[in-house]
Amino acid sequence: MEYRRVQQTKFRYYDAVAYKRANQPKPAVHTEFLRTGRIDRNLPWSPSEKRYLTYQEVAERTGRKLENAGNVTHDRINGFHQSIRFPKLIFHRTLAQTPHLGYCHITVANSRFAEFENVQWAFYMANFFAEIGEEEQFFADISKTAKRMYFAVAITPAEEEGRLQIDRKVRGNGVLFRTDDPKLAMKNVLMLGAHNEALRKIIRAL
């Protein structure tokens, strides 16, 4: 899937794989007939006939990729040590105006910090890098170069029943960590899930 910007803010997406397959060079008709005895009557797809995708189609493709990556990430952190187990809570969201961008919720757990007895937090991955924004804008300053982000935020029940929000009392902004390094992200999550100092020492040495 590829996209191009239209009028600065609007994106149009097309199926790049199907387009490239349809425009692969084909042998001359007489050569193909001599080789197979058949004449291929399927005409090549003209470059002007790109099939543009709807935002919904783009969001669905993005979502599948995100959830596949989320499942792989969850399996990796749960495969580290039998005493560290996180529930699998995989779901994704895509950004409304740029549906090729999105993030995936992977797990939620509780940890103890020096100044907090019990902090509930959620771990995410995204196919872009950004700052964690304010309440109305979850992401800010999305990078045009970095292609992924792993982050965990403290969470607390919101006023609206059944919803959660970032607990900004924790560390001032609620962000426990944010990185584009998958190895560092795994170490951070494992440290949050480790229940004794001996295990933390092993994780630090990774």
N, C-alpha and C positions, 0 to 999 in steps of 0.2 A: 504494500500500500504506500502510495506517495501522495504528496499534497503540494499545492502552490497557493500563495497568498493572492487574494483578489481585493483590490481597493483597500489595502493596508490592513484591514481587520478581518475580512471574510476569507475563509479557506474553502477551496474545492479539492476533493479527494477523488482519486481514481485507482482502480485495481491494477497496480503496476505489473504484477506477476502475469495476469491474464493478458495484459497488453503486450508484454514482451514475448510471451509464447505465440501470440497471434501474429506477431511481426517478425518471427524468425525467418531467415532466408529459406526459400523452398527451391528444389531442383526444377530445372526446365521441364515443361509438360511432356515433350517428346522423350526426354531422358527417363522420366519417371515411368512413361508408358512402356518403353523398352525393358525397363528393369522389373516391373511388376505386372505389366499387361493391363493396368488400369489407368484411367485419367482422373486425377483428383479435381473434382469440381468445386471444392471448397476454396473460395477466393480468400486471399489474405485480408486481415482486418486492417482497414485504412487507418493511418495515424489520426485522422480527423474523427474517428469513431471510438475514442476513448469512452469507456463506460464510467461515468462519474458516479460516485457513491453518495448516498444520503448520509447525513450526520448520524442517523440511527444505525446504519450499517457500519459506519466507522467506529461508533461507540461499542457495538457488539464485538467487532474484531479486537478492538483494544481491550475490552473486558476479558475476552477469552485468554489473551496473552498474559494479562496481569494475573489472572487467577491461576493459570498454569505456573507462572513464576512464583506466585505466593505459595502454592502447594510444595514446590521444590524447596523453597526457603524454609518452610515449616518442617519438612522432613529432615532437613540438615540440622536445624537446631535441636530437634527432638532426638536425633541420632547420636548426639554427643555423649551423653551419660545417662544411665538409667534413673538416676535420682532427679534429673531435671526434665520435667515434662510440661509442655504448654498445650492448652486446648487449641484445636484447629477451628478458627472462626474466620473463614475466607469469604470476603465479599469485596466488591470494587465499586468505585465511582469514577466517572470521566468528567472532564471539565466541559461545561455547556457549549462554549463558543469554540473550543479546540478539542474535539472528541478524540483526537489521536493522543492526547495527554490524559493520564489518569493515575489513580493510586489504588492500592489493595490493602485492606485490613487483613492481618495474618493471625494475630492472637491477642489475648488480653490476660492480665495476671495481676497479682498483688505483690508488693515488695515493701520492705521496711527501710526507712532512711533515718539518719541520725535525729533529725528534728520532726519526723513524721512516723508514727507507729505503723500505719497501714496506708500505702499509696496504691491505688488502682491505676494501671497504665495500659496502653494499647500500642502495639507495634505495627508499623505500616511500611510498605515499599511503594515507590512511585517511579514512573518512567520519565521523570524530569527532576531537576534540582531547583529548590526555591527556599525562601524564608518562610517560616511559619507565621502567618499574619494574625490580625485581630479577629474578633468574633465574627464580624460581617464578611470578612475575606480570609478564608482559612489559609490560602497561599498568597505570598507576595514576592515580587521581584523574581519571576520564573527565569531561570538561566536559559540562554539560547545555545549554550555549548555542552554543559554537563547533561548526561543522558539518564541518570538514575539517582535515587535518593532513598535511604533507609532512615527511619526515624521512629522514636517512641515518645509519647506524650502522656502526662498524667491526666486522668479523666475523672469526672464527677457528674452525678445526675444533673440534668438541666431542669429548668422550671417546667418545660413541656414534658409531660409524662412519657416515659419510654425512650427519651433521647439523652445522650451524653454530651458533655462539652469539655473543653480543656480546663483542667484545674490549674489556673495561673498562680495560685498561692505557692505551688511547688516550683522552686528555683526561679521565681519571678515571672516566667512566661509559660511554665508547664512543660517545656521541652526537656526531656531526659537525655536525649542525644539525637544528632542529625549528621549523616555522613553519606558520601557516595562510594565508600569502600565496603564491599560485602563482608570481608573478613573482620573488619573492625565492628561492623554492625552485629555480626554473630557473637563476637566477644562481649559486646555490651549487653545483648539480650541474655546471654548465658550468665553474666555477672548478676543481672537482675534476678535470675532464677536460681542462683546458687544459694544453698542454705547453710553452708559452713565455710570457714576460712581456708581449710585444706583444699576444697574444690575451687575456691576463688584463686588460690595460688596457681593451680594448674591452668586455669583459664587465662590468667595474666601472662603466662609463659607461652601461650599460643603464638 
